[in-house]
């Protein structure tokens, strides 16, 4: 596994219950701010294998960006995140991962 992919997995695992991160935010934190689509691909292909909290990842606008949003909405609400019209307040729920600021 590539170091960038390992970092993506580590960051997604670090998102606490009740918080969310965007694909682009994870990409930037992992070292490549232009790799949001890579984050989406890794999340899609590795969520089950690595038991990732995939539902805590949303787009930059705070919107649920999956084809069927009902499952993600339900999981986020179970985490305590308020979802209105499939949108989350990034101001209120965005996680600023301290791992992004290590070096």
Residue pairs with C-beta under 8 A, 6 or more apart in sequence:
4 30
4 31
4 32
4 35
4 38
5 42
5 46
7 29
7 30
7 31
8 26
8 27
8 30
8 38
8 39
8 42
8 43
9 42
9 46
9 50
9 52
10 99
11 21
11 26
11 29
11 30
11 97
11 99
11 100
12 21
12 26
12 43
12 52
12 53
12 54
12 56
12 57
13 50
13 52
13 53
14 95
14 97
14 99
15 21
15 53
15 56
15 57
15 95
15 97
16 95
17 79
17 80
18 79
18 80
18 81
18 93
19 56
19 81
19 93
19 94
19 95
20 56
20 57
20 58
20 62
20 76
20 81
20 88
20 90
20 93
20 94
20 95
21 29
21 56
21 57
21 58
21 94
21 95
21 97
22 36
22 57
22 58
22 59
22 60
22 62
22 90
22 94
23 36
23 37
23 39
23 40
23 43
23 57
23 58
23 59
23 60
24 33
24 36
24 39
24 60
25 60
25 94
26 36
26 39
26 57
27 33
27 34
27 35
27 36
27 38
27 39
28 100
29 97
29 99
29 100
30 39
32 38
36 60
39 57
43 52
43 54
43 57
46 52
47 54
54 72
55 71
55 72
55 75
55 76
55 79
56 76
56 79
56 95
58 64
58 65
58 88
58 90
59 65
60 90
61 87
61 90
62 87
62 88
62 89
62 90
62 93
62 94
63 86
63 87
63 88
64 72
64 73
64 76
64 83
64 86
64 87
64 88
66 72
69 86
73 83
73 86
76 83
76 88
77 83
81 88
81 93
82 88
82 89
82 92
82 93
